Amino acid sequence: MSRKLQAALFVVGAAVFGYLVARTGVGRLADDAARTGWLFFPIVSLYALVYACSARAWHLTMKRDPSKPSYWRTYSILVSAAAINVLTPFVNLGGEPYRVAAVTPWLGKRRAAGAVILHRMLHTLSYVLVWLTALGLAFLLLPASAAPRALFAVTAAVLLGLIALLLFGHRRGLLERLLGWTQRVPRELLVELDSQITDFYQRHRRGFLQAVGLEYLSRCIYMVELVLIAASVGVRLGYLQAFAIGGLEALLGNVLFFVPFELGAREGSFYVLAGLFGLDPQVGLYMSIVGRVRDFAWIGVGLLLGMWPSAAREPAA
């Protein structure tokens, strides 16, 4: 994507963001922030549990390697990588090379790359399951006149196809096929990475299911954030409604991944979805803004953890 197009998308996103803020009113947003008050602390702190589940899932992918880093070192690396991802305008993949480099002293480059790619796949699979859950909840919770049921059904079918691709594609060397065309990654490395991923799925099914379950649980915990934000401004939001809103927003966010920092896209999605589920759309905008405050707080934590000195180790073979 060209820099001019990136800049244009950023300007459009900023315009959408500015329009929604102006429509809501800066004064109202400031009043909502004052009403939230001390609840900002549990709202922001809740993400520590989200990262805890995801770090445990990643640690499980390294379970068979006796030289793997400790769980807390894994947690620290994951939070730092997530901070880099948030700061990456496109695709949110800037933290993955960092993760590979960070665990290489324990696992070696190839096993480190395999563990990161495998965890990324598990993370994606859990997101697809969250999207399917959100679609099902929207189908049940929204009035028939408001729910585009045909669109939900088509989207669900596409997501099920993606699940099948993730689960069964590696039996035929999917990673090798996807990346082999670049001619930049040695074929033997791709074969080895494919083998690591396939081995974890086929021979360690329990660990695979545990890792996917932990990633899914991390998103379930995140949905509590939306309930807390709504409650902080005096709005009653049920957990299932919050799950539907949060899951559908995540789906829309991935469709609109090309918008830098999701600026405007995230705010617009929350604004529309809140109204669709019978809430004041301005509450949806506030949810998005508080979410960005949480992002910035954890960026700071991640950067601080990234400066924490690593245990001295000789590079693995």
Buried (B, 14 or more C-beta within 10 A) or exposed (E): EEEEEBEEBBEBBBEBBEEBBEEBEEEBBEEBBEEBEEBBEEBBEBBEBBBBBBBBBBBBBBBBBEEBBEEEBBBBBBBBBBBBBBBBBBEBEBBBEBBBBBBBBBBBBBBBBBBBBBBBBBBBBBBBBBBBBBBBBBBEBBEEEEBEEEEBEEBBEEBEEBBEEBBEBBEEBBBBEEBBEEEEBEEEBBBBBBBBBBBBBEEBEEBBEBBBBBBBBBBBBBBBBBBBBBEBBEBEBEEBBBBBBBBBBBBBBBEBEBBBBBBBBBBBBBBBBBBBBEBBBBBBBBBBBBBBBBBEBBBEBBBEBBEEEEEEEEEBE
